[in-house]
């Protein structure tokens, strides 16, 4: 499992997209896997829902589209390019 996390971190470090957190690198140190990434201030989806209740259809659609763009950027960069 640790090897998988390390590889995922290294693959994500190759992705640059506004909807994807910037990962600077990943490594194993003293048997533990670390992933270095930007710290993003904000609230989790859980916190937003707990505070404001259910999302409107428009809000849910906007979040869904952003997620799709992020996933597309990840798969394109990781699986569709040779580096």
Secondary structure as the mmCIF struct_conf table of DSSP 4:
data_model
#
loop_
_struct_conf.conf_type_id
_struct_conf.id
_struct_conf.beg_label_comp_id
_struct_conf.beg_label_asym_id
_struct_conf.beg_label_seq_id
_struct_conf.end_label_comp_id
_struct_conf.end_label_asym_id
_struct_conf.end_label_seq_id
HELX_RH_AL_P HELX_RH_AL_P1 UNK A 2 UNK A 12
TURN_TY1_P TURN_TY1_P1 UNK A 13 UNK A 14
TURN_TY1_P TURN_TY1_P2 UNK A 18 UNK A 19
BEND BEND1 UNK A 20 UNK A 20
HELX_LH_PP_P HELX_LH_PP_P1 UNK A 21 UNK A 22
STRN STRN1 UNK A 23 UNK A 29
TURN_TY1_P TURN_TY1_P3 UNK A 30 UNK A 31
STRN STRN2 UNK A 32 UNK A 37
BEND BEND2 UNK A 42 UNK A 42
HELX_RH_AL_P HELX_RH_AL_P2 UNK A 45 UNK A 52
BEND BEND3 UNK A 54 UNK A 54
HELX_LH_PP_P HELX_LH_PP_P2 UNK A 55 UNK A 56
HELX_RH_AL_P HELX_RH_AL_P3 UNK A 57 UNK A 79
BEND BEND4 UNK A 80 UNK A 80
#
